[in-house]
Amino acid sequence: MLQIWSSARYVFPLPDSHRFPIAKYELLRQRVIADGIVTAEQVHEPARANPLDLRRVHEADYIDRLTTGRLTPDELRKLGFPWSPALVERSYRAVGGTCEAAAASLEHGIAMNLAGGTHHAFADHGEGFCVFNDVAIAVRMLQARGRIRRATIVDLDVHQGNGTNAIFAGDDSVFTFSMHGGRNYPFHKVPGDVDVELDDGTGDDLYLALLAEHLPRVLARSAPDLVVYLAGADAHERDRLGRLRLTFDGLARRDAMVLGFCREVGTPVVVTIAGGYGQDIADTVAIHATTARISASFAATAEGTPLVR
Ligand SMILES: [Zn+2]
């Protein structure tokens, strides 16, 4: 059974005019239960991330100033959020959710955080709505505890994970694979191990063909003990920021393909939702909920039959 981490604290107050769809976290949390994807008992409240775990990735000064509300106006502009105690609480809880889900995935084969994938956070600063790099923190935590040696990041958010790539640059134990809009944010890309740049308007067929071409090679080459999957919803055709043209069906096939390839090589997967900025927030929630549904079917199939291909 799929174990999920989510919290009412993932939502924090933003001005009405703010373009970040903060409500999606609560809508998604309600949706996965209402749709019967998981029961309420399968949804766990994450603890706040341990500061020691944060410090394996982030500079102490940044953690400190973020936590106590001492970021500069420039830093806040880059981050894209106004500071509040609720933002801090959410940031610690969201990292906690990815850390707990990552640990659980090693037991169950798959687990999910209904947040996370904040891949634009660097060691010393946040940007693009990303405060802490939950993915890097979870990987380093499991490495420090001796639970894993190697990890592979499969980042299918439409934006490149510049922060993640910078954090793991020169670290041979973590392989970074990304497919993203070549002309989209961030405009200064930080090279990862394998970067597949997509043209604006890329649709299902080409996208899935590229994924099918690259991902098996990535997994064979990196031989990870854990895959961290960033299942961004922002590659959808009606996303405000994505510029790609994937359909609901294409995104579902993407998720099933990622989980299927990981299962073929027997690697546990922790799923994070990453970005999603639908013109209609219901589209974004539906895409993330489908990722949860497909993850739940993988958790339920003991024999490891790949789903859609
Ligand atoms: Zn994104």
Residues whose N, C-alpha, C, O or C-beta is under 5 A from the ligand:
A	BS01	ZN	D157 V158 H159 G232 D234 G275
